[in-house]
Amino acid sequence: MKKIITLCLFVGALFFGAENLTAQNTIEINKVASEKAENLRKVIKFDTNTLEEVYEAYKAYETKYQVISKDLNANWESKVKLDKELDQSMKSILTEDQYFQYKNLSSN
């Protein structure tokens, strides 16, 4: 009986430890997405609704990037596909002029 209780406590500790790592990654992803969106807003003037959409696009990008970034050599095609997805998201969010400015910024 003691072994079962010990095992349950050990599994519980692992579960809570993994949950903390996930929360920390989520906070980091949100921070990076927010910084990128704000930096883009400083250069390309757009409204709050567009800012929120840009933030969500960067957040989705960063979340997926975390998964493939562990081994970019093996996941190079995934990285290229992910970059194209971000580009398409930005194209649908921004106006034509804003998108042109975004492309100029991202190519530098």
KOLFI-852663 format. One record per residue: x, y, z of N, C-alpha, C in turn; residue in one letter; residue number from 1. Coordinates in nm, 2 decimals. Each point is the difference from the previous one (the first is absolute). Layout:
N
     n.px     n.py     n.pz    ca.px    ca.py    ca.pz     c.px     c.py     c.pz   residu   num
        X        Y        Z        X        Y        Z        X        Y        Z        A   NUM
...
//
This chain:
108
     n.px     n.py     n.pz    ca.px    ca.py    ca.pz     c.px     c.py     c.pz   residu   num
     0.08    -0.12     0.00    -0.08     0.12     0.00     0.09     0.13     0.00        M     1
     0.11    -0.01     0.08     0.09     0.12     0.00     0.06     0.02    -0.14        K     2
     0.03    -0.10    -0.07     0.06     0.01    -0.13    -0.10     0.07    -0.10        K     3
    -0.13    -0.03     0.01    -0.10     0.05    -0.08    -0.01     0.15     0.02        I     4
    -0.01     0.04     0.13    -0.01     0.14     0.04     0.12     0.08    -0.04        I     5
     0.12    -0.06     0.01     0.13     0.06    -0.04    -0.01     0.02    -0.15        T     6
    -0.04    -0.10    -0.07    -0.01     0.01    -0.15    -0.09     0.11    -0.04        L     7
    -0.12     0.01     0.06    -0.10     0.10    -0.03     0.06     0.14     0.03        C     8
     0.07     0.02     0.11     0.06     0.13     0.03     0.11     0.03    -0.10        L     9
     0.08    -0.09    -0.04     0.10     0.02    -0.10    -0.06     0.04    -0.14        F    10
    -0.10    -0.07    -0.04    -0.07     0.04    -0.12    -0.06     0.13     0.01        V    11
    -0.06     0.04     0.11    -0.06     0.13     0.02     0.10     0.11    -0.01        G    12
     0.12    -0.03     0.06     0.11     0.10     0.00     0.05     0.02    -0.15        A    13
     0.01    -0.10    -0.07     0.04     0.01    -0.14    -0.11     0.08    -0.08        L    14
    -0.12    -0.03     0.03    -0.11     0.07    -0.07     0.00     0.15     0.02        F    15
     0.02     0.04     0.13     0.01     0.14     0.03     0.12     0.07    -0.05        F    16
     0.11    -0.07    -0.01     0.13     0.05    -0.06    -0.02     0.02    -0.14        G    17
    -0.06    -0.09    -0.07    -0.02     0.02    -0.15    -0.10     0.11    -0.03        A    18
    -0.10     0.02     0.09    -0.09     0.11    -0.02     0.07     0.13     0.02        E    19
     0.09     0.01     0.09     0.08     0.13     0.02     0.08     0.03    -0.13        N    20
     0.06    -0.10    -0.06     0.08     0.02    -0.12    -0.09     0.05    -0.11        L    21
    -0.12    -0.06    -0.02    -0.09     0.04    -0.10    -0.04     0.14     0.02        T    22
    -0.03     0.04     0.12    -0.05     0.14     0.03     0.12     0.09    -0.03        A    23
     0.12    -0.03     0.04     0.11     0.09    -0.03     0.02     0.02    -0.15        Q    24
    -0.01    -0.11    -0.08     0.01     0.01    -0.14    -0.11     0.09    -0.06        N    25
    -0.12    -0.02     0.05    -0.11     0.09    -0.05     0.02     0.14     0.03        T    26
     0.05     0.03     0.12     0.03     0.14     0.04     0.11     0.06    -0.10        I    27
     0.10    -0.08    -0.02     0.11     0.04    -0.09    -0.05     0.03    -0.14        E    28
    -0.08    -0.09    -0.05    -0.06     0.01    -0.14    -0.08     0.13     0.00        I    29
    -0.09     0.02     0.10    -0.08     0.12     0.00     0.08     0.13     0.00        N    30
     0.11    -0.01     0.08     0.09     0.12     0.01     0.07     0.03    -0.14        K    31
     0.05    -0.10    -0.06     0.06     0.02    -0.13    -0.10     0.05    -0.11        V    32
    -0.12    -0.06     0.00    -0.10     0.04    -0.10    -0.04     0.14     0.03        A    33
    -0.01     0.04     0.12    -0.04     0.14     0.04     0.11     0.10    -0.05        S    34
     0.12    -0.04     0.03     0.11     0.09    -0.04     0.01     0.02    -0.15        E    35
    -0.01    -0.11    -0.07     0.00     0.01    -0.15    -0.11     0.08    -0.05        K    36
    -0.12    -0.02     0.05    -0.12     0.07    -0.05     0.02     0.15     0.03        A    37
     0.04     0.04     0.12     0.02     0.14     0.04     0.11     0.06    -0.08        E    38
     0.11    -0.07    -0.03     0.11     0.05    -0.08    -0.05     0.03    -0.14        N    39
    -0.08    -0.09    -0.05    -0.05     0.02    -0.14    -0.10     0.12     0.00        L    40
    -0.08     0.01     0.11    -0.09     0.12     0.00     0.07     0.13     0.01        R    41
     0.12     0.00     0.06     0.08     0.13     0.00     0.04     0.04    -0.14        K    42
     0.03    -0.10    -0.08     0.05     0.03    -0.14    -0.12     0.02    -0.09        V    43
    -0.09    -0.09     0.00    -0.12     0.00    -0.08    -0.12     0.04     0.09        I    44
    -0.05     0.12    -0.03    -0.11     0.05     0.08    -0.13    -0.08    -0.03        K    45
    -0.05    -0.07     0.10    -0.13    -0.06    -0.02    -0.08     0.00     0.13        F    46
    -0.13    -0.02    -0.01    -0.09     0.01     0.12     0.01    -0.11     0.10        D    47
    -0.07     0.01     0.11     0.00    -0.10     0.10    -0.05    -0.14    -0.04        T    48
    -0.10     0.00    -0.08    -0.06    -0.13    -0.05     0.11    -0.07    -0.09        N    49
     0.07     0.07    -0.08     0.10    -0.06    -0.08     0.12    -0.04     0.09        T    50
     0.03     0.08     0.10     0.10    -0.04     0.09    -0.03    -0.14     0.07        L    51
    -0.13    -0.02     0.04    -0.04    -0.12     0.06     0.01    -0.12    -0.10        E    52
    -0.03     0.02    -0.12     0.01    -0.10    -0.10     0.14    -0.04    -0.03        E    53
     0.09     0.11    -0.01     0.14    -0.03    -0.02     0.06    -0.07     0.12        V    54
    -0.04     0.03     0.12     0.05    -0.07     0.12    -0.04    -0.14    -0.01        Y    55
    -0.13    -0.03    -0.04    -0.04    -0.14    -0.01     0.07    -0.08    -0.10        E    56
     0.04     0.07    -0.11     0.07    -0.07    -0.11     0.14    -0.03     0.05        A    57
     0.07     0.09     0.07     0.13    -0.02     0.05     0.00    -0.11     0.11        Y    58
    -0.11     0.00     0.08    -0.02    -0.10     0.11    -0.01    -0.14    -0.06        K    59
    -0.08    -0.01    -0.10    -0.01    -0.13    -0.07     0.13    -0.05    -0.06        A    60
     0.08     0.10    -0.06     0.13    -0.03    -0.06     0.09    -0.05     0.11        Y    61
     0.01     0.08     0.11     0.10    -0.03     0.10    -0.03    -0.14     0.07        E    62
    -0.13    -0.03     0.01    -0.04    -0.13     0.06     0.04    -0.11    -0.08        T    63
    -0.02     0.01    -0.13     0.04    -0.11    -0.09     0.16     0.00    -0.02        K    64
     0.06     0.12     0.01     0.14     0.00    -0.01     0.07    -0.07     0.12        Y    65
    -0.06     0.02     0.12     0.06    -0.07     0.11     0.01    -0.15    -0.02        Q    66
    -0.10    -0.06    -0.07    -0.01    -0.14    -0.02     0.11    -0.05    -0.09        V    67
     0.03     0.08    -0.11     0.09    -0.04    -0.10     0.14     0.05     0.03        I    68
     0.02     0.09     0.08     0.13     0.07     0.02     0.10    -0.09     0.07        S    69
    -0.04    -0.11     0.06     0.09    -0.09     0.07     0.10    -0.06    -0.10        K    70
    -0.04    -0.02    -0.12     0.09    -0.05    -0.10    -0.03     0.06    -0.14        D    71
     0.05     0.12    -0.02    -0.04     0.07    -0.12     0.06    -0.06    -0.13        L    72
     0.11    -0.07     0.02     0.06    -0.07    -0.12    -0.09    -0.11    -0.05        N    73
    -0.06    -0.07     0.08    -0.09    -0.11    -0.04    -0.14     0.06    -0.04        A    74
    -0.03     0.11     0.05    -0.13     0.06    -0.02     0.00     0.13    -0.09        N    75
     0.10     0.01    -0.09     0.02     0.11    -0.08    -0.12     0.03    -0.09        W    76
    -0.06    -0.11    -0.05    -0.12     0.02    -0.09    -0.12     0.05     0.09        E    77
    -0.01    -0.05     0.12    -0.10     0.05     0.09     0.01     0.15     0.03        S    78
     0.13     0.04     0.02     0.03     0.14     0.02    -0.04     0.09    -0.12        K    79
     0.03    -0.04    -0.12    -0.04     0.07    -0.12    -0.15     0.01    -0.01        V    80
    -0.06    -0.11     0.02    -0.15    -0.01     0.00    -0.06     0.10     0.10        K    81
     0.06     0.00     0.12    -0.05     0.08     0.11     0.02     0.15    -0.03        L    82
     0.11     0.03    -0.06     0.02     0.14    -0.05    -0.10     0.05    -0.10        D    83
    -0.03    -0.10    -0.09    -0.10     0.03    -0.11    -0.14     0.03     0.07        K    84
    -0.03    -0.08     0.10    -0.13     0.01     0.07    -0.01     0.14     0.07        E    85
     0.11     0.04     0.06     0.01     0.13     0.06    -0.02     0.11    -0.10        L    86
     0.07    -0.01    -0.11    -0.01     0.09    -0.11    -0.14     0.01    -0.06        D    87
    -0.07    -0.11    -0.01    -0.14     0.00    -0.05    -0.09     0.07     0.10        Q    88
     0.02    -0.03     0.13    -0.08     0.06     0.11     0.02     0.16    -0.01        S    89
     0.12     0.04    -0.01     0.03     0.15    -0.01    -0.07     0.06    -0.12        M    90
     0.01    -0.07    -0.11    -0.06     0.05    -0.12    -0.15     0.01     0.01        K    91
    -0.06    -0.09     0.07    -0.15     0.02     0.02    -0.04     0.10     0.11        S    92
     0.09     0.03     0.09    -0.03     0.09     0.11     0.03     0.15    -0.04        I    93
     0.12     0.02    -0.06     0.04     0.13    -0.04    -0.06     0.05    -0.13        L    94
     0.00     0.13    -0.01    -0.04     0.06    -0.13     0.12    -0.02    -0.10        T    95
    -0.03     0.02    -0.13     0.11    -0.02    -0.10     0.12     0.08     0.03        E    96
    -0.01     0.13     0.03     0.11     0.08     0.04     0.08    -0.04     0.12        D    97
    -0.08    -0.04     0.10     0.06    -0.05     0.13     0.07    -0.13    -0.03        Q    98
    -0.06    -0.08    -0.08     0.07    -0.13    -0.03     0.13     0.02    -0.07        Y    99
     0.00     0.10    -0.09     0.12     0.03    -0.08     0.11     0.05     0.10        F   100
    -0.04     0.08     0.10     0.10     0.05     0.10     0.05    -0.12     0.08        Q   101
    -0.09    -0.09     0.04     0.03    -0.12     0.08     0.10    -0.08    -0.08        Y   102
    -0.02    -0.03    -0.13     0.09    -0.08    -0.08     0.14     0.07    -0.01        K   103
     0.00     0.13    -0.01     0.13     0.07     0.00     0.07    -0.01     0.13        N   104
    -0.07     0.00     0.11     0.06    -0.01     0.13     0.05    -0.14     0.02        L   105
    -0.08    -0.10    -0.04     0.04    -0.14     0.03     0.12    -0.05    -0.09        S   106
     0.01     0.07    -0.12     0.12    -0.04    -0.08     0.13     0.06     0.04        S   107
    -0.01     0.10     0.09     0.13     0.06     0.05     0.05    -0.07     0.11        N   108
//
